C-alpha cells in the first residue's frame, strides 16, 4: 500500500462519491459516530461497548490526555513522498495502526469478528483476535487469508487450555501472541452491572472455547451444578435459547443436552487466573516461538520487568478504562514506559485513540503503532465490514496528512520535537 495514494485517493473517493449523491457508510468524527451507532445498537450492546470501570473516569482521562499535547508543525520540509510504514513484533506493516482485541462482537453485528478482520486484511492492517471472539481462530484465519493477525491470550487457570490455545494459534498462522495482563480480575463495570448483563452468559464471545478440544473435555468432566437463576421464567428461557443457538451444533440438541449452559459455567470457572505472575510470562517464552506482546502495561517498573521476562513487544494500555477507575491515562503512562524500556523492545499503544491526529501524538511520544478499539466497534455496528473499512481508511488518511502537514515524511521522523505540552 503506497502511503501517498491512501490520503489523496481517500479524499478523491469521498468527493467523487459526493458528486453521485452517495455518502460514506459512517460519520467522520467520533462524536457523530457515537450518536449514529447508538441508534442501531441494543441497550446491552451499548452498555458493554461504551461502558468502563466505576464512574468511568479513566476512560474519559484517556481521551482528555491527548488535549494536553499540541502539535507543533514544521513547514517547507520536503514531504512530497510519504512513507507511513512501521515495524514491530518481528514484522513490517504498511501503516502504524492495528485493530484492538474486543470481545463479544456478535453483540453488534451478525458477522462479528469476521467482518472486522476481513476489513483489516483488505488494507494490510493487523487484526488482534480477542480471546472472547464470536468466531473461532481457525475460521478467522481462513477468512483473513494472508492478512496480518495476532491472537490475544487471557491466561486461564487451566494450564492445559492455555497450551491448547497457543498451539491452535500457531497452527492457524497467527503472527504473534498478545498476552493481556491487566484482566486477571473482571473490573467493576457499572453499566454492565446496571443492566445485569454479561455477554458470555448469553453465549457471546465463547467461540475459541467451544471450538477447543481441551475446553470441551473440561465441560464433559463437569458435574451438573444447581441452577443459580432462582427459577425459570421467560428471561431465563430466552437466555438458554441464545446460549444454545450460539454454541456449535444443533440448537435443539444443545438445549436438550444442556451442553451450552455447561460451557458457559465452565468458562466462568476457568476464564481468569488472579495468581498470574511474571514467572508465567517467562514460562510462556519456552512454550512458543511466536513473538510475545504483553498488553496492559502502565507502570514503568512493570515495563522493565516485561523486558527482563523476554517479551518482544510491550503494549501500553489500560483496557480502555474498563479495569481500574481513577487510573492515569494510557498516554501519560506511555511517556514513563518509554523511559523505562530505553529502546530495548518495541512499544505499542492503545486506549483513547479517536482519530489520525491522536495516532500522530502517540507515535511522537514513542509508540511504534496504535490500536483502534471502540471506534471500529461502532463502525461495525453501523455498516459491518464496509463500515470498518471506511473507518480504517479515514484514520490512515488523516494520519498521513497530519504527518505530512507537520513536516514529517516518514513515521521514524515523528518525535517529541513536534509536540508541545500545554
Backbone torsions as a table, in degrees:
resi	resn	phi	psi	omega
1	UNK	NA	111.8	-179.6
2	UNK	-75.9	127.5	-170.8
3	UNK	-60.9	-41.2	-175.4
4	UNK	-61.2	-35.8	-176.4
5	UNK	-70.9	-22.1	-174.9
6	UNK	-66.0	-59.8	-175.7
7	UNK	-65.6	-48.3	-176.0
8	UNK	-68.6	-41.9	179.5
9	UNK	-69.7	-32.1	177.8
10	UNK	-65.9	-46.0	176.8
11	UNK	-60.2	-43.3	-179.4
12	UNK	-62.8	-43.6	179.6
13	UNK	-58.3	-43.8	-177.0
14	UNK	-68.1	-46.3	-176.6
15	UNK	-70.5	-36.4	178.2
16	UNK	-68.9	-36.5	175.5
17	UNK	-63.0	-36.5	178.4
18	UNK	-62.2	-35.6	177.4
19	UNK	-62.4	-29.6	179.6
20	UNK	-90.6	5.3	180.0
21	UNK	77.7	18.3	-177.9
22	UNK	-107.4	133.1	177.7
23	UNK	-104.6	160.2	177.7
24	UNK	-68.1	163.5	-172.2
25	UNK	-73.7	-17.8	-176.5
26	UNK	-138.4	157.8	174.4
27	UNK	-68.0	165.9	-174.2
28	UNK	-95.4	-24.4	178.9
29	UNK	-102.0	155.4	-177.7
30	UNK	-64.1	-42.5	-178.7
31	UNK	-61.2	-41.5	178.8
32	UNK	-68.5	-34.5	177.3
33	UNK	-63.2	-43.8	178.4
34	UNK	-60.5	-47.4	-177.8
35	UNK	-61.7	-43.2	-178.9
36	UNK	-68.9	-41.6	-177.7
37	UNK	-66.9	-32.1	-179.9
38	UNK	-59.7	-29.8	-177.5
39	UNK	-71.5	-22.2	-174.2
40	UNK	-111.6	-8.6	-176.4
41	UNK	-97.6	143.9	177.0
42	UNK	-69.2	162.2	179.4
43	UNK	-60.4	-46.2	178.0
44	UNK	-62.2	-39.3	179.2
45	UNK	-65.1	-42.6	-180.0
46	UNK	-61.8	-45.3	-180.0
47	UNK	-62.1	-41.9	-177.9
48	UNK	-67.5	-44.5	-175.2
49	UNK	-75.7	-44.4	-172.1
50	UNK	-92.9	-9.1	-178.3
51	UNK	-80.5	165.1	177.8
52	UNK	-149.5	-174.0	-175.8
53	UNK	-74.5	143.0	171.0
54	UNK	55.4	-127.6	178.8
55	UNK	-83.4	5.9	175.0
56	UNK	67.1	26.6	-179.6
57	UNK	-68.8	-38.8	179.7
58	UNK	-63.6	-40.7	178.8
59	UNK	-58.9	-44.4	-179.8
60	UNK	-71.9	-33.5	176.8
61	UNK	-62.8	-36.0	179.2
62	UNK	-56.0	-47.8	-177.5
63	UNK	-77.9	-35.8	-179.4
64	UNK	-64.6	-29.3	-176.8
65	UNK	-61.2	-31.0	-179.4
66	UNK	-66.0	-27.7	-179.3
67	UNK	-71.6	-19.2	-179.4
68	UNK	-81.6	-8.5	174.7
69	UNK	-112.2	123.4	179.6
70	UNK	-110.3	143.3	179.4
71	UNK	-78.6	134.8	178.4
72	UNK	-114.6	90.7	-172.5
73	UNK	-70.7	151.9	168.1
74	UNK	-110.7	150.5	-177.0
75	UNK	-122.2	167.4	178.3
76	UNK	54.8	40.2	174.0
77	UNK	-116.1	116.5	-171.0
78	UNK	-49.7	108.5	178.0
79	UNK	-122.1	28.0	179.9
80	UNK	-63.3	-28.9	175.2
81	UNK	-120.4	126.4	-175.6
82	UNK	-125.0	134.4	-179.0
83	UNK	-120.0	112.5	-177.7
84	UNK	-103.9	20.3	179.1
85	UNK	-76.5	158.3	177.8
86	UNK	-149.5	176.3	178.9
87	UNK	-146.6	146.9	176.0
88	UNK	-171.0	165.0	-179.9
89	UNK	51.1	33.4	175.2
90	UNK	78.9	9.3	-178.7
91	UNK	-136.0	159.3	175.3
92	UNK	-102.6	144.7	-178.2
93	UNK	-133.6	149.8	-172.8
94	UNK	-86.1	-5.3	172.1
95	UNK	-141.6	161.1	178.0
96	UNK	-90.8	34.5	179.6
97	UNK	-122.0	152.8	168.1
98	UNK	-145.5	161.1	177.0
99	UNK	-93.2	124.7	-179.1
100	UNK	-69.1	153.2	173.9
101	UNK	-71.5	121.3	176.9
102	UNK	-129.7	126.8	-174.9
103	UNK	-83.8	165.1	171.3
104	UNK	56.2	41.9	-178.4
105	UNK	-68.4	-14.2	173.4
106	UNK	-62.3	-16.1	175.8
107	UNK	-65.7	-29.9	-170.9
108	UNK	-109.6	-18.7	-179.9
109	UNK	-156.8	143.7	-175.5
110	UNK	-61.3	-36.2	-179.0
111	UNK	-89.5	-3.0	167.5
112	UNK	46.5	-132.7	-175.8
113	UNK	-58.4	-33.5	-176.0
114	UNK	-63.3	-39.3	179.0
115	UNK	-63.8	-45.7	180.0
116	UNK	-67.1	-39.4	-179.2
117	UNK	-64.6	-40.0	179.0
118	UNK	-66.4	-39.7	178.0
119	UNK	-61.6	-43.0	178.8
120	UNK	-65.3	-43.7	-178.1
121	UNK	-61.6	-38.1	179.9
122	UNK	-60.9	-27.3	-177.2
123	UNK	-104.9	1.3	-179.0
124	UNK	71.2	23.8	-179.5
125	UNK	-97.9	129.6	-177.6
126	UNK	-60.7	137.7	175.7
127	UNK	-112.4	122.7	176.6
128	UNK	-94.8	111.9	-179.6
129	UNK	-73.8	123.8	177.6
130	UNK	-64.2	144.7	171.6
131	UNK	-58.2	-26.9	-178.9
132	UNK	-103.8	44.7	-178.8
133	UNK	-69.2	152.1	172.6
134	UNK	-90.4	-3.0	179.6
135	UNK	-129.0	137.0	-178.5
136	UNK	-64.1	154.2	-177.1
137	UNK	-63.3	-32.0	178.7
138	UNK	-67.9	-43.4	178.8
139	UNK	-67.9	-36.3	176.5
140	UNK	-62.6	-47.8	-178.3
141	UNK	-60.5	-43.8	179.3
142	UNK	-64.0	-41.1	-178.7
143	UNK	-69.1	-26.3	-179.3
144	UNK	-88.6	-15.5	-176.6
145	UNK	62.5	-127.0	-177.9
146	UNK	-90.7	6.6	179.8
147	UNK	-60.2	144.7	-179.0
148	UNK	-65.2	135.3	-175.4
149	UNK	-148.0	145.2	178.0
150	UNK	-131.5	152.1	-177.3
151	UNK	-110.7	122.1	175.7
152	UNK	-80.0	131.3	179.4
153	UNK	-115.6	117.4	164.7
154	UNK	-91.0	125.8	-173.6
155	UNK	-76.3	108.0	-179.8
156	UNK	-72.4	162.1	173.4
157	UNK	-82.1	4.5	172.2
158	UNK	-105.2	110.0	179.6
159	UNK	-61.8	-35.2	179.8
160	UNK	-64.7	-37.2	179.1
161	UNK	-69.7	-40.6	176.7
162	UNK	-58.4	-47.0	180.0
163	UNK	-61.8	-39.6	-179.9
164	UNK	-65.3	-44.0	178.5
165	UNK	-59.7	-43.2	-179.2
166	UNK	-63.9	-45.5	179.8
167	UNK	-62.2	-41.3	179.3
168	UNK	-65.3	-40.0	178.6
169	UNK	-62.9	-40.2	177.4
170	UNK	-64.0	-46.8	-177.4
171	UNK	-67.7	-26.5	179.3
172	UNK	-88.5	9.2	173.4
173	UNK	66.8	34.1	171.3
174	UNK	-72.8	149.7	-172.1
175	UNK	-88.0	-18.7	-177.3
176	UNK	-165.2	160.8	171.7
177	UNK	-102.6	133.5	177.1
178	UNK	-112.1	97.0	-175.6
179	UNK	-86.7	115.5	-178.1
180	UNK	-90.3	123.0	-171.3
181	UNK	-113.4	2.0	-179.4
182	UNK	-106.3	18.2	-177.0
183	UNK	-131.0	37.6	178.2
184	UNK	-76.4	-11.8	168.8
185	UNK	-136.4	146.8	-179.8
186	UNK	-78.0	125.2	-179.5
187	UNK	-62.0	162.2	179.7
188	UNK	-81.5	90.1	-172.7
189	UNK	-97.1	101.3	-167.3
190	UNK	-61.1	-40.4	-177.1
191	UNK	-67.1	-41.9	177.9
192	UNK	-63.9	-39.7	179.8
193	UNK	-67.2	-39.8	179.5
194	UNK	-61.8	-40.0	179.1
195	UNK	-85.6	-6.9	-179.2
196	UNK	51.9	44.9	-175.3
197	UNK	-130.3	118.7	173.9
198	UNK	-115.7	115.6	-172.3
199	UNK	-53.0	-37.2	-175.2
200	UNK	-62.7	-30.8	179.9
201	UNK	-78.1	-2.3	173.9
202	UNK	-113.9	14.9	175.2
203	UNK	88.3	1.3	179.9
204	UNK	-83.5	143.6	169.8
205	UNK	76.1	20.8	-176.8
206	UNK	-113.2	12.5	-171.4
207	UNK	-63.4	-38.2	178.3
208	UNK	-64.4	-31.2	-177.8
209	UNK	-79.0	-51.3	-175.4
210	UNK	-69.6	-14.1	175.5
211	UNK	-97.0	5.1	-174.8
212	UNK	-100.9	129.7	-177.6
213	UNK	-64.5	-36.3	179.2
214	UNK	-67.2	-44.1	179.8
215	UNK	-63.9	-42.4	179.9
216	UNK	-61.7	-36.0	176.9
217	UNK	-66.9	-39.9	177.0
218	UNK	-61.3	-38.9	178.7
219	UNK	-65.3	-43.9	-179.6
220	UNK	-61.2	-32.5	-178.2
221	UNK	-83.2	-5.3	-176.4
222	UNK	-78.4	130.8	174.3
223	UNK	-79.6	146.1	178.3
224	UNK	-61.6	138.2	177.8
225	UNK	-108.8	153.1	175.5
226	UNK	-60.7	145.6	179.8
227	UNK	-65.2	138.2	177.7
228	UNK	-104.2	14.3	-175.0
229	UNK	-83.1	-14.9	-178.7
230	UNK	76.4	23.0	179.3
231	UNK	116.9	161.4	-177.6
232	UNK	-96.9	129.4	172.6
233	UNK	-140.4	-175.0	-176.5
234	UNK	-62.2	-35.8	179.1
235	UNK	-63.6	-44.3	-179.8
236	UNK	-64.2	-44.7	179.9
237	UNK	-60.9	-43.7	178.5
238	UNK	-60.5	-43.5	179.8
239	UNK	-63.8	-40.9	179.7
240	UNK	-64.8	-39.2	178.3
241	UNK	-66.1	-42.0	178.4
242	UNK	-61.4	-43.8	177.4
243	UNK	-58.9	-47.0	-177.0
244	UNK	-65.3	-37.5	-179.0
245	UNK	-66.4	-39.1	-175.2
246	UNK	-86.8	-7.4	177.1
247	UNK	-85.2	143.1	178.6
248	UNK	-55.2	143.1	177.8
249	UNK	102.8	-171.7	-178.3
250	UNK	-71.8	133.0	179.0
251	UNK	-59.2	-45.4	-178.3
252	UNK	-65.0	-42.4	179.0
253	UNK	-64.9	-37.8	178.3
254	UNK	-64.6	-39.4	178.1
255	UNK	-65.0	-44.4	-177.3
256	UNK	-65.7	-39.9	-176.9
257	UNK	-82.8	-21.7	-176.7
258	UNK	76.0	12.2	-174.6
259	UNK	-64.3	-35.3	-178.6
260	UNK	-68.9	-38.3	176.8
261	UNK	-67.6	-41.5	176.6
262	UNK	-61.0	-39.6	-179.9
263	UNK	-64.0	-42.9	179.0
264	UNK	-62.9	-40.9	179.1
265	UNK	-67.1	-42.1	179.4
266	UNK	-65.1	-39.0	176.6
267	UNK	-56.1	-47.8	179.5
268	UNK	-59.2	-35.8	-179.4
269	UNK	-68.2	-37.8	-170.2
270	UNK	-106.2	-7.7	-168.7
271	UNK	-55.6	-47.7	-169.9
272	UNK	-116.3	157.2	175.7
273	UNK	-132.3	89.2	-178.1
274	UNK	-61.7	-20.2	-179.3
275	UNK	-86.5	6.0	-179.7
276	UNK	-54.3	135.0	-177.2
277	UNK	-140.7	176.5	-179.6
278	UNK	-63.9	-24.1	177.0
279	UNK	-65.3	-32.8	176.6
280	UNK	-66.7	-39.4	179.0
281	UNK	-65.2	-40.5	177.1
282	UNK	-65.1	-36.6	177.0
283	UNK	-64.6	-37.2	-179.1
284	UNK	-60.0	-33.3	-179.4
285	UNK	-60.5	-27.8	178.9
286	UNK	-88.5	-8.1	-175.2
287	UNK	-95.3	-14.2	-175.0
288	UNK	-151.3	152.6	173.3
289	UNK	-94.5	-5.7	179.6
290	UNK	-69.6	147.1	171.4
291	UNK	-57.9	144.2	-178.1
292	UNK	-111.8	123.5	172.8
293	UNK	-107.3	125.8	175.5
294	UNK	-99.4	116.6	-175.3
295	UNK	-104.7	132.5	176.5
296	UNK	115.6	18.5	-179.5
297	UNK	-84.0	133.4	176.7
298	UNK	-127.6	-41.1	-174.4
299	UNK	-86.7	136.5	178.6
300	UNK	-57.0	-36.4	-179.8
301	UNK	-66.4	-35.7	176.3
302	UNK	-67.5	-34.2	176.5
303	UNK	-62.4	-42.7	178.1
304	UNK	-64.6	-38.6	178.3
305	UNK	-66.4	-35.6	177.4
306	UNK	-63.5	-41.5	177.0
307	UNK	-61.4	-44.6	179.7
308	UNK	-63.6	-29.6	-179.0
309	UNK	-78.0	-7.0	174.5
310	UNK	89.8	19.9	178.8
311	UNK	-74.1	158.5	-178.9
312	UNK	-88.6	-32.5	-172.8
313	UNK	-148.5	145.1	176.3
314	UNK	-112.1	138.1	172.7
315	UNK	-113.5	114.7	174.9
316	UNK	-75.6	120.5	-174.0
317	UNK	-162.8	144.3	169.4
318	UNK	-118.8	30.7	175.1
319	UNK	63.9	32.2	-178.7
320	UNK	63.4	25.3	-178.9
321	UNK	79.0	13.3	-173.7
322	UNK	-89.3	-4.6	-175.6
323	UNK	-111.2	-59.0	-177.2
324	UNK	-115.1	115.5	176.5
325	UNK	-80.6	146.1	-179.1
326	UNK	83.3	10.6	-179.8
327	UNK	-83.0	168.9	176.8
328	UNK	-71.8	161.6	177.9
329	UNK	-69.6	154.2	176.5
330	UNK	-63.6	-34.5	-179.5
331	UNK	-66.1	-41.4	176.8
332	UNK	-66.3	-35.7	177.4
333	UNK	-64.6	-33.5	-177.8
334	UNK	-57.7	-40.4	-177.8
335	UNK	-61.0	-47.0	-179.9
336	UNK	-67.7	-37.1	179.7
337	UNK	-65.7	-41.8	179.7
338	UNK	-60.1	-40.5	177.4
339	UNK	-64.9	-38.8	-175.4
340	UNK	-71.1	-37.5	-175.9
341	UNK	-84.0	-22.3	175.0
342	UNK	54.5	34.2	177.6
343	UNK	78.9	7.0	-178.0
344	UNK	-73.6	-29.3	176.6
345	UNK	-137.5	161.4	175.4
346	UNK	-75.4	151.2	-179.4
347	UNK	-124.3	127.7	173.8
348	UNK	-105.0	169.7	-175.6
349	UNK	-142.4	139.9	163.9
350	UNK	-148.6	173.8	-179.9
351	UNK	95.3	90.1	174.3
352	UNK	116.0	-2.4	179.6
353	UNK	-71.1	120.7	-178.8
354	UNK	-127.9	4.9	-177.9
355	UNK	-170.1	169.2	173.1
356	UNK	-66.1	-30.4	176.5
357	UNK	-63.8	-42.4	176.3
358	UNK	-59.1	-40.7	179.8
359	UNK	-60.7	-42.7	178.8
360	UNK	-57.6	-44.5	-178.5
361	UNK	-64.8	-43.2	-179.9
362	UNK	-64.6	-39.2	177.5
363	UNK	-67.9	-36.3	177.8
364	UNK	-63.5	-28.4	178.7
365	UNK	-87.5	0.9	170.6
366	UNK	123.8	-11.6	-178.9
367	UNK	-68.0	145.9	175.2
368	UNK	-84.5	-26.8	179.8
369	UNK	-161.6	161.4	-178.0
370	UNK	-127.5	150.6	-178.9
371	UNK	-102.9	143.0	176.1
372	UNK	-104.7	124.7	-177.7
373	UNK	-112.9	-97.3	-176.2
374	UNK	-51.1	-42.3	-177.7
375	UNK	-57.1	-40.6	-178.3
376	UNK	-70.3	-30.6	178.5
377	UNK	-67.1	-40.9	178.2
378	UNK	-64.6	-41.1	177.6
379	UNK	-63.8	-38.7	177.0
380	UNK	-62.2	-43.2	180.0
381	UNK	-62.6	-36.0	-176.5
382	UNK	-78.2	-42.1	-169.5
383	UNK	-147.5	22.9	174.1
384	UNK	58.1	-142.3	-177.4
385	UNK	-58.2	-41.5	-179.6
386	UNK	-64.1	-38.4	178.4
387	UNK	-63.1	-42.8	179.0
388	UNK	-66.8	-41.5	177.5
389	UNK	-58.8	-46.9	-179.0
390	UNK	-62.4	-41.1	179.7
391	UNK	-63.3	-45.5	-179.9
392	UNK	-61.7	-44.6	178.7
393	UNK	-62.5	-39.3	178.6
394	UNK	-62.6	-44.2	-178.7
395	UNK	-66.5	-42.9	-179.6
396	UNK	-64.8	-43.7	-178.9
397	UNK	-64.3	-44.8	179.5
398	UNK	-63.8	-39.6	178.2
399	UNK	-62.1	-47.1	-178.2
400	UNK	-60.1	-42.1	179.3
401	UNK	-67.7	-40.1	176.9
402	UNK	-61.5	-43.2	178.7
403	UNK	-60.0	-50.1	-178.0
404	UNK	-66.0	-43.9	-178.8
405	UNK	-70.3	-17.7	176.0
406	UNK	-88.5	-8.1	175.9
407	UNK	101.6	20.0	180.0
408	UNK	-114.3	135.3	178.0
409	UNK	-103.4	-11.2	176.1
410	UNK	-139.9	159.7	176.1
411	UNK	-60.8	-36.8	-177.2
412	UNK	-64.6	-22.5	179.1
413	UNK	-80.1	-12.2	-177.6
414	UNK	-78.1	111.8	-178.6
415	UNK	-133.8	178.7	179.1
416	UNK	-64.8	-13.6	176.6
417	UNK	-62.4	-19.3	-179.1
418	UNK	-96.8	9.4	179.2
419	UNK	-123.7	152.4	172.5
420	UNK	-137.0	128.5	-178.8
421	UNK	-86.4	130.3	-178.3
422	UNK	-105.6	NA	NA
